Every structure is written in C-alpha cells, then in structure tokens.
Amino acid sequence: MQLDKAIQNRHSTRKFKDKKPDWRDIIECVDAMRHAPMAGNNFSLKFILVDDEKTIQKLADAAQQDFIKQAKYVVVVCTDSSRTINAYEKRGEIYCRQQAGAAIQNFLLKIEDKGLATCWIGHFVDRLVKEALKIPNDINVEAFFPVGYEFKLRTRQAKIDLDNVLYFHKFKNKKMNVPQKLDI
Ligand SMILES: Cc1cc2nc3c(=O)[nH]c(=O)nc-3n(C[C@H](O)[C@H](O)[C@H](O)COP(=O)(O)O)c2cc1C
C-alpha cells in the first residue's frame, strides 16, 4: 500500500469481527515501532502482546470501554524512561512521550497496511492496567491497542483544514511570502 493511502485511510475502529488475526501480522506491526526516531537512539519502549481473554477483559474494565472485549489481541505500549532521563534530565520525559507517539503512528500505519484495525486507547486507570499485566511502577503505560478486523468499514472522521493550522514565518501569520523572481 502506498504511504499516502495508508495515512489517509487510517482510522479508529471500535467494532471488530470475530475472526482472529494471525499474531505474526501483529508482530510485524509492532516491529514497525522499532524504526521510530528516538532521542540519542535510546529505545525507550516495551511492548506486551495480550491474547488471554480474561486479561483483555481486565484491560477493557480498566478503560471502561466495552468494545475492547471484542478484540482477540491487545498490544500494550510502555515506556522505560530511565536511560532517556539519565541522558537528557527533565526534557527526557518530553522526549519519551514524543517518541512513543512517533512509534505508535508507525504501528497504526502498518496496521492499516496489513488490512487490520485498531483504536488508540489512552483513557484508562493506570493502576488497573499495571496490575493486570504485572507492569512495575517505574514503567509508564503509554496506551494500548485492541487489534482485529473491522466489522464494517466506517467512513473516516473529518480532518481539520491545513489552512486552520499552518502559519508562515511567525505564529498566526497566514500569508506566505512568494519568493521574488530573480532578474537574470
Ligand atoms: C492520545 C489519544 C488517546 C485516545 N484515547 C482513546 C480512548 O481511550 N478511546 C477511544 O475510543 N479512542 C481514543 N482515541 C482515538 C481518538 O478518539 C481518534 O483518534 C479520533 O477520534 C480521530 O479519529 P480517527 O482515529 O478515526 O482519525 C485516542 C487517540 C489519541 C491520539
């Protein structure tokens, strides 16, 4: 699939078919996260692939989002920020959040490329997710992702116009200076 198509077609899915995906396809999507840029090339992420029905139920409860229970797999993305904070102190925290986002976008695009579907789950009770997965306290849970096949292709959410968010040269300036023609 072309990059533009994957970017434009990616969308959140909250209704999955019963069909179980091949876990190797999901591993390929997780592998795409390894290629994300990382400050100082310190890889800060850890991943957990969950397929146990009861554990998935606990994750759905932790998020209070029932649709997660339909998924046969959930990918959990965690951060171990220790090395990045050692290297960059307070900014290291920001870098860890940013690089988790960069890695997750790789994952989402690969999910789209593979014909799979998911939804970014960022709203959950941290403690409950950590208890369900035995995640130590010093590890951050960034988000998790129920993975399956989309039940019915949904139309994409409208996206903001570029005009509303792009400035030129300084904040709020909407006018682009057209380069002067060279008089040769
Ligand atoms: C940081 C973050 C947290 C999110 N948390 C949730 C969530 O807990 N539950 C949910 O259904 N969607 C969640 N979403 C998905 C957004 O609602 C979704 O991306 C947005 O509505 C745009 O739709 P699209 O992904 O189809 O383009 C989250 C997205 C992001 C980036």
PDBQT file of the ligand as one rigid body, heavy atoms in Angstrom, charges set to zero:
ROOT
HETATM    1  C1  LIG A 201      -3.772  10.149  22.870  1.00  0.00    +0.000 C 
HETATM    2  C2  LIG A 201      -5.036   9.519  22.339  1.00  0.00    +0.000 A 
HETATM    3  C3  LIG A 201      -5.889   8.886  23.218  1.00  0.00    +0.000 A 
HETATM    4  C4  LIG A 201      -7.043   8.266  22.742  1.00  0.00    +0.000 A 
HETATM    5  N1  LIG A 201      -7.840   7.564  23.603  1.00  0.00    +0.000 NA
HETATM    6  C5  LIG A 201      -8.955   6.952  23.154  1.00  0.00    +0.000 A 
HETATM    7  C6  LIG A 201      -9.734   6.151  24.022  1.00  0.00    +0.000 A 
HETATM    8  O1  LIG A 201      -9.440   5.971  25.201  1.00  0.00    +0.000 OA
HETATM    9  N2  LIG A 201     -10.846   5.569  23.486  1.00  0.00    +0.000 N 
HETATM   10  C7  LIG A 201     -11.216   5.700  22.186  1.00  0.00    +0.000 A 
HETATM   11  O2  LIG A 201     -12.235   5.134  21.770  1.00  0.00    +0.000 OA
HETATM   12  N3  LIG A 201     -10.466   6.448  21.324  1.00  0.00    +0.000 NA
HETATM   13  C8  LIG A 201      -9.348   7.053  21.780  1.00  0.00    +0.000 A 
HETATM   14  N4  LIG A 201      -8.544   7.749  20.909  1.00  0.00    +0.000 N 
HETATM   15  C9  LIG A 201      -8.896   7.787  19.466  1.00  0.00    +0.000 C 
HETATM   16  C10 LIG A 201      -9.456   9.133  19.034  1.00  0.00    +0.000 C 
HETATM   17  O3  LIG A 201     -10.734   9.304  19.586  1.00  0.00    +0.000 OA
HETATM   18  C11 LIG A 201      -9.482   9.186  17.495  1.00  0.00    +0.000 C 
HETATM   19  O4  LIG A 201      -8.170   9.071  17.015  1.00  0.00    +0.000 OA
HETATM   20  C12 LIG A 201     -10.105  10.465  16.986  1.00  0.00    +0.000 C 
HETATM   21  O5  LIG A 201     -11.488  10.490  17.292  1.00  0.00    +0.000 OA
HETATM   22  C13 LIG A 201      -9.920  10.645  15.486  1.00  0.00    +0.000 C 
HETATM   23  O6  LIG A 201     -10.479   9.563  14.797  1.00  0.00    +0.000 OA
HETATM   24  P1  LIG A 201      -9.616   8.670  13.788  1.00  0.00    +0.000 P 
HETATM   25  O7  LIG A 201      -8.563   7.946  14.616  1.00  0.00    +0.000 OA
HETATM   26  O8  LIG A 201     -10.611   7.727  13.205  1.00  0.00    +0.000 OA
HETATM   27  O9  LIG A 201      -8.974   9.575  12.796  1.00  0.00    +0.000 OA
HETATM   28  C14 LIG A 201      -7.373   8.345  21.363  1.00  0.00    +0.000 A 
HETATM   29  C15 LIG A 201      -6.495   8.980  20.480  1.00  0.00    +0.000 A 
HETATM   30  C16 LIG A 201      -5.338   9.533  20.954  1.00  0.00    +0.000 A 
HETATM   31  C17 LIG A 201      -4.363  10.157  19.971  1.00  0.00    +0.000 C 
ENDROOT
TORSDOF 0
